[in-house]
């Protein structure tokens, strides 16, 4: 039986085999409480010297202040004795990812370039709509999958994000939107999609643990019905995602033939379309009220023909999938090999799928002007190798004569 530690390799810059790695340690040696469960907070307090009974009480209080009220300073935690504030501040922090840049699109979309304590950059995007506000959250720094149409896929995988760095994105967005204390109604941030940088199912444990905190009724309090996890098709992890996380599933399908999907989603060479769709059909909790979303990027003369649309319908019917198809106009980026399908071709494709009784809306591109649209995320501050920096310096020196 395969385990999560020996699943692959697949084509890509870096072998994406999930291997245990030590959590990044802060330079100041303090423990960041964001991303820890109640039990982990209690254990950290006990390790610092508190009695178990007191540690349990303090852990409950800290949980409330961190996740319900958004506090980052122990001195604001009024039900914790003042004498204990310096003790906590000496050992712990309640941190957020560092904001490197924050941009706002002409359509209101916001994009943040964030930096971890060990100096790695990743991005998150907030998309406001009239009836909802969706936060697009990253799970990795970079990506291994090399999907040919995706700008993020041109990055190397640097490392997985920790539960704290994943939850921290949600908390930072709440900070920016002024949404503390946590309220069940009337807030702008209503939905989360794990569709930022990285493949969530290659960072399964951290994504699961982070989303449990997000869904906790005494914490960030977001319903699992409001959270969607998107995968490019890591088939062995799909059932576990349904059982252990239980959020909505989205699948980056993007093609209906082996030849085309092998090209644009290289993971298809490992887990093919039929294997992927069979795993989707078995996804726990999938039904007509909780349909699986199939993402389909529209690439001119590559996957956008009437024949492709009819084959998509055939496949979804064959596997009896409760499905919705999101048609995504290709978002251009520098050096891309593809063009977006024409509006007429996209409309015709959508109509064929709709007429078969399957919802197939065309997603309106958002945040294109700040490179925040689907498939455009890539750290502007992506680090160059030492050799590349040396080469650029040599070229600059030569140009100066």
C-alpha positions as CSV (number, residue, x, y, z in Angstrom):
1,X,0.0,0.0,0.0
2,X,1.3,3.4,-0.9
3,X,1.7,6.0,1.8
4,X,1.6,9.8,1.5
5,X,5.4,9.8,1.8
6,X,6.1,7.7,-1.3
7,X,3.4,8.7,-3.8
8,X,5.3,10.0,-6.9
9,X,7.5,11.5,-8.8
10,X,5.8,13.3,-11.7
11,X,7.3,15.7,-14.3
12,X,8.4,19.0,-12.7
13,X,11.3,21.0,-11.3
14,X,11.1,19.4,-7.9
15,X,10.0,15.9,-6.8
16,X,6.8,16.7,-5.0
17,X,7.0,13.6,-2.7
18,X,5.7,14.9,0.7
19,X,8.4,14.4,3.2
20,X,8.3,15.5,6.8
21,X,10.1,18.8,7.4
22,X,10.7,20.7,10.6
23,X,8.5,23.7,11.0
24,X,10.4,27.0,10.3
25,X,11.7,28.4,13.6
26,X,11.5,32.1,14.3
27,X,14.7,33.9,14.7
28,X,13.6,35.2,18.1
29,X,12.9,31.6,19.3
30,X,9.3,32.4,20.2
31,X,6.4,30.1,19.3
32,X,3.7,31.5,17.1
33,X,0.3,30.5,18.5
34,X,-1.6,31.1,15.2
35,X,-2.3,27.7,13.6
36,X,-2.1,25.7,16.8
37,X,-5.1,23.7,18.0
38,X,-6.4,24.2,21.6
39,X,-4.4,21.1,22.7
40,X,-1.2,22.4,21.0
41,X,-1.6,25.7,22.7
42,X,-2.2,24.0,26.1
43,X,0.9,21.8,25.5
44,X,3.0,24.8,24.6
45,X,1.9,26.6,27.8
46,X,2.7,23.5,29.9
47,X,6.1,23.3,28.3
48,X,6.6,26.9,29.3
49,X,6.0,26.0,33.0
50,X,2.2,26.4,33.6
51,X,0.3,23.8,35.6
52,X,-2.0,21.6,33.5
53,X,-5.2,23.0,34.9
54,X,-4.1,26.6,34.4
55,X,-2.7,25.8,31.0
56,X,-6.1,24.4,29.9
57,X,-7.9,27.6,31.1
58,X,-5.3,29.9,29.5
59,X,-5.5,27.9,26.2
60,X,-9.2,28.4,26.1
61,X,-8.8,32.2,26.7
62,X,-6.0,32.6,24.2
63,X,-8.1,30.7,21.5
64,X,-11.0,33.1,22.0
65,X,-8.8,36.2,21.8
66,X,-6.8,34.9,18.8
67,X,-9.5,33.5,16.6
68,X,-12.7,35.2,17.7
69,X,-11.4,38.7,18.5
70,X,-8.3,38.9,16.3
71,X,-6.0,40.1,19.0
72,X,-2.3,40.1,18.4
73,X,-1.1,41.7,21.6
74,X,-1.3,39.9,24.9
75,X,-1.8,43.2,26.8
76,X,-5.3,43.5,25.2
77,X,-6.4,40.2,26.6
78,X,-8.3,41.6,29.5
79,X,-9.4,38.3,31.2
80,X,-5.8,37.1,31.5
81,X,-4.0,38.5,34.6
82,X,-1.8,41.4,33.8
83,X,1.1,39.8,35.6
84,X,1.0,37.0,33.1
85,X,1.2,39.2,30.0
86,X,5.0,39.6,30.1
87,X,5.4,35.9,30.7
88,X,3.4,35.2,27.5
89,X,5.1,37.9,25.5
90,X,8.5,36.5,26.4
91,X,7.7,33.0,25.0
92,X,4.9,33.5,22.4
93,X,3.7,35.7,19.5
94,X,0.4,36.0,17.7
95,X,1.7,36.9,14.3
96,X,0.5,37.6,10.8
97,X,2.4,37.0,7.5
98,X,4.4,40.2,6.6
99,X,2.8,42.2,3.9
100,X,5.3,43.1,1.2
101,X,2.9,44.7,-1.2
102,X,-0.9,45.2,-1.3
103,X,-2.6,46.0,-4.6
104,X,-6.2,46.9,-5.5
105,X,-7.6,46.2,-9.0
106,X,-9.9,48.6,-10.9
107,X,-12.6,46.0,-10.2
108,X,-12.0,46.0,-6.4
109,X,-10.0,42.7,-6.3
110,X,-7.2,42.9,-3.7
111,X,-3.9,41.1,-3.9
112,X,-1.3,40.8,-1.2
113,X,2.3,39.6,-1.6
114,X,3.2,38.1,1.7
115,X,6.4,37.0,3.3
116,X,7.1,34.3,5.9
117,X,9.5,34.7,8.8
118,X,12.1,32.7,6.9
119,X,11.9,35.1,3.9
120,X,9.7,33.2,1.4
121,X,7.0,35.0,-0.6
122,X,3.5,33.9,-1.4
123,X,0.2,35.5,-2.5
124,X,-3.4,35.7,-1.6
125,X,-6.3,37.4,-3.3
126,X,-9.7,38.8,-2.1
127,X,-12.5,39.0,-4.7
128,X,-15.5,41.1,-3.6
129,X,-18.9,40.5,-5.2
130,X,-22.4,42.0,-4.5
131,X,-23.5,38.9,-2.5
132,X,-20.2,37.4,-1.3
133,X,-16.5,38.0,-0.7
134,X,-14.1,35.2,-1.6
135,X,-10.6,34.8,-0.3
136,X,-8.2,32.8,-2.5
137,X,-5.7,31.2,-0.2
138,X,-2.3,29.7,-1.0
139,X,-1.1,26.3,0.4
140,X,2.5,26.3,-0.9
141,X,5.3,28.7,-1.8
142,X,5.5,27.9,-5.5
143,X,4.1,24.7,-7.1
144,X,5.4,21.5,-8.5
145,X,2.7,20.7,-11.0
146,X,3.9,22.7,-14.0
147,X,0.5,23.1,-15.6
148,X,1.4,24.7,-18.9
149,X,-1.3,27.5,-18.8
150,X,-0.6,28.6,-15.2
151,X,1.9,31.3,-14.3
152,X,2.4,29.8,-10.7
153,X,3.4,26.6,-12.4
154,X,6.5,28.2,-13.7
155,X,7.8,28.7,-10.2
156,X,9.8,26.0,-8.3
157,X,8.3,24.6,-5.2
158,X,10.1,26.2,-2.3
159,X,8.2,24.7,0.6
160,X,4.8,23.9,2.0
161,X,3.1,26.5,4.1
162,X,2.4,25.7,7.7
163,X,-1.1,25.7,9.3
164,X,-0.3,29.0,10.8
165,X,0.7,30.6,7.5
166,X,-2.5,29.3,5.9
167,X,-4.8,30.4,8.7
168,X,-2.8,33.6,8.9
169,X,-3.9,34.6,5.4
170,X,-7.6,34.4,6.6
171,X,-6.8,36.4,9.7
172,X,-4.8,39.1,7.7
173,X,-7.8,39.5,5.4
174,X,-10.1,39.9,8.4
175,X,-7.7,42.6,9.7
176,X,-7.8,44.4,6.4
177,X,-11.6,44.2,6.2
178,X,-12.2,45.2,9.8
179,X,-14.1,42.0,10.6
180,X,-13.2,41.4,14.3
181,X,-14.8,40.2,16.4
182,X,-15.8,37.2,14.4
183,X,-19.5,37.4,13.4
184,X,-21.6,34.8,11.6
185,X,-23.5,37.3,9.6
186,X,-23.0,40.6,7.8
187,X,-19.3,40.2,6.9
188,X,-17.5,40.8,3.6
189,X,-15.3,37.7,3.8
190,X,-17.9,34.9,3.3
191,X,-16.1,32.2,1.3
192,X,-12.7,30.7,1.1
193,X,-11.2,28.8,-1.9
194,X,-7.9,26.9,-1.6
195,X,-7.0,27.9,-5.1
196,X,-4.0,30.1,-4.5
197,X,-0.4,29.1,-5.1
198,X,0.3,25.4,-4.8
199,X,-1.5,22.0,-4.8
200,X,-3.4,21.7,-1.5
201,X,-3.4,17.9,-1.5
202,X,0.4,17.9,-1.6
203,X,0.3,19.7,1.8
204,X,-2.6,17.7,3.1
205,X,-2.0,17.7,6.9
206,X,-1.4,21.5,7.1
207,X,-4.4,22.3,4.9
208,X,-6.6,20.0,6.9
209,X,-5.4,21.4,10.3
210,X,-5.8,25.0,9.1
211,X,-9.3,24.5,7.7
212,X,-10.4,22.9,10.9
213,X,-9.5,26.1,12.7
214,X,-11.3,28.2,10.1
215,X,-14.4,26.0,10.4
216,X,-14.4,25.9,14.2
217,X,-17.6,27.5,15.6
218,X,-15.7,29.0,18.5
219,X,-12.9,30.3,16.2
220,X,-13.2,31.8,12.7
221,X,-16.6,30.2,12.3
222,X,-16.8,29.7,8.5
223,X,-19.1,26.9,7.4
224,X,-17.6,24.0,5.4
225,X,-20.3,24.8,2.8
226,X,-18.5,28.1,2.2
227,X,-15.1,26.5,1.7
228,X,-13.8,24.9,-1.6
229,X,-10.6,23.0,-2.0
230,X,-9.3,22.8,-5.6
231,X,-7.0,20.0,-6.8
232,X,-5.3,19.2,-10.1
233,X,-6.2,15.6,-9.4
234,X,-4.1,14.0,-6.7
235,X,-6.3,10.9,-6.8
236,X,-5.1,9.0,-3.7
237,X,-5.8,12.0,-1.5
238,X,-9.3,12.9,-2.7
239,X,-11.2,10.4,-0.5
240,X,-9.2,11.5,2.5
241,X,-10.0,15.1,1.8
242,X,-13.7,14.2,1.8
243,X,-13.5,12.3,5.0
244,X,-11.1,14.4,7.0
245,X,-11.9,17.9,5.8
246,X,-15.3,17.6,4.2
247,X,-15.4,20.9,2.2
248,X,-16.6,21.4,-1.3
249,X,-14.4,19.9,-4.0
250,X,-13.2,21.6,-7.2
251,X,-11.1,19.8,-9.8
252,X,-8.8,21.4,-12.4
253,X,-9.9,19.3,-15.4
254,X,-9.1,21.6,-18.3
255,X,-9.2,18.9,-21.0
256,X,-11.2,15.8,-22.0
257,X,-8.6,13.8,-23.9
258,X,-5.4,12.1,-22.6
259,X,-3.3,13.8,-25.2
260,X,-4.3,17.4,-24.4
261,X,-4.5,16.9,-20.6
262,X,-1.1,15.2,-20.5
263,X,0.2,18.4,-22.2
264,X,-1.4,21.1,-20.1
265,X,-1.8,19.3,-16.7
266,X,1.2,16.9,-16.5
267,X,-0.2,15.2,-13.4
268,X,-2.5,13.5,-15.9
269,X,0.4,11.2,-16.9
270,X,0.2,9.8,-13.3
271,X,-3.5,9.9,-12.6
272,X,-5.6,9.8,-15.8
273,X,-9.0,11.4,-16.5
274,X,-11.0,8.2,-15.9
275,X,-9.2,7.5,-12.6
276,X,-9.8,11.1,-11.5
277,X,-13.5,11.1,-12.4
278,X,-14.0,7.8,-10.6
279,X,-12.5,9.3,-7.5
280,X,-14.8,12.4,-7.9
281,X,-17.8,10.1,-8.2
282,X,-16.9,8.5,-4.9
283,X,-16.2,11.8,-3.1
284,X,-18.0,11.7,0.3
285,X,-20.9,14.1,0.5
286,X,-21.1,14.9,-3.2
287,X,-24.7,15.2,-4.3
288,X,-26.9,17.6,-6.3
289,X,-27.0,20.1,-3.4
290,X,-23.1,19.9,-3.1
291,X,-21.9,19.5,-6.7
292,X,-18.3,19.0,-7.6
293,X,-17.0,22.0,-9.6
294,X,-14.9,21.2,-12.7
295,X,-12.6,24.1,-13.6
296,X,-12.0,24.3,-17.4
297,X,-9.7,27.0,-18.8
298,X,-10.6,28.0,-22.3
299,X,-7.5,27.8,-24.6
300,X,-7.9,28.8,-28.2
301,X,-7.8,25.8,-30.6
302,X,-6.6,23.5,-27.8
303,X,-9.6,22.3,-25.8
304,X,-12.5,24.6,-26.9
305,X,-14.1,22.8,-29.8
306,X,-17.8,21.6,-29.9
307,X,-16.4,18.0,-29.9
308,X,-14.6,18.8,-26.6
309,X,-17.8,20.1,-25.1
310,X,-19.8,17.0,-26.1
311,X,-17.0,14.7,-24.7
312,X,-17.1,16.7,-21.4
313,X,-20.9,16.1,-21.2
314,X,-20.4,12.4,-22.0
315,X,-17.7,11.9,-19.3
316,X,-19.8,13.7,-16.6
317,X,-22.8,11.6,-17.5
318,X,-20.9,8.4,-17.7
319,X,-19.6,8.8,-14.1
320,X,-23.0,10.1,-12.9
321,X,-21.3,13.2,-11.5
322,X,-23.3,15.9,-9.7
323,X,-21.3,18.6,-11.5
324,X,-21.0,22.2,-12.3
325,X,-18.4,23.4,-14.9
326,X,-16.6,26.7,-14.4
327,X,-15.4,28.0,-17.8
328,X,-12.4,30.2,-17.2
329,X,-11.2,32.5,-20.0
330,X,-7.5,32.1,-20.2
331,X,-5.7,34.9,-18.3
332,X,-2.6,35.9,-20.2
333,X,0.9,36.2,-18.6
334,X,4.3,36.9,-19.9
335,X,5.7,34.0,-22.0
336,X,2.5,31.9,-22.1
337,X,2.2,29.4,-24.9
338,X,-1.6,29.8,-25.3
339,X,-4.2,32.3,-26.2
340,X,-7.7,32.7,-24.8
341,X,-10.6,31.2,-26.8
342,X,-12.8,33.8,-28.6
343,X,-15.9,34.9,-26.7
344,X,-18.0,33.3,-29.4
345,X,-16.3,29.9,-29.0
346,X,-16.6,30.1,-25.2
347,X,-20.3,30.9,-25.5
348,X,-20.9,28.0,-27.9
349,X,-19.0,25.6,-25.5
350,X,-21.1,26.8,-22.6
351,X,-24.3,26.4,-24.5
352,X,-23.6,22.8,-25.4
353,X,-22.9,21.9,-21.7
354,X,-26.0,23.9,-20.5
355,X,-28.3,22.2,-23.0
356,X,-27.2,18.9,-21.6
357,X,-28.6,20.0,-18.2
358,X,-25.2,20.8,-16.6
359,X,-24.5,24.3,-15.3
360,X,-21.6,25.9,-17.2
361,X,-21.2,29.6,-16.3
362,X,-18.3,31.6,-17.8
363,X,-16.2,33.1,-15.0
364,X,-15.7,36.8,-15.3
365,X,-12.0,37.5,-15.1
366,X,-11.2,39.5,-12.0
367,X,-8.0,41.4,-11.1
368,X,-6.2,40.9,-14.4
369,X,-4.7,44.3,-14.2
370,X,-2.8,43.4,-11.0
371,X,-2.0,39.8,-12.1
372,X,-4.5,38.5,-9.5
373,X,-6.7,36.5,-11.9
374,X,-6.9,32.7,-12.0
375,X,-3.5,31.2,-13.1
376,X,-1.6,34.5,-12.8
377,X,-0.3,34.2,-9.2
378,X,3.5,34.2,-8.9
379,X,5.6,35.9,-6.4
380,X,7.0,39.0,-8.1
381,X,10.0,38.7,-5.7
382,X,10.7,35.1,-6.7
383,X,14.3,34.5,-5.6
384,X,16.9,34.0,-8.3
385,X,19.6,31.4,-7.8
386,X,23.1,32.6,-6.8
387,X,24.4,31.6,-10.3
388,X,21.7,33.5,-12.0
389,X,22.4,36.6,-9.9
390,X,26.1,36.3,-10.7
391,X,25.3,36.0,-14.4
392,X,23.1,39.1,-14.4
393,X,25.7,41.1,-12.6
394,X,28.3,40.0,-15.2
395,X,26.0,41.0,-18.0
396,X,25.4,44.4,-16.4
397,X,29.1,44.9,-15.9
398,X,29.8,44.0,-19.5
399,X,27.1,46.4,-20.7
400,X,28.7,49.2,-18.7
401,X,31.9,48.4,-20.5
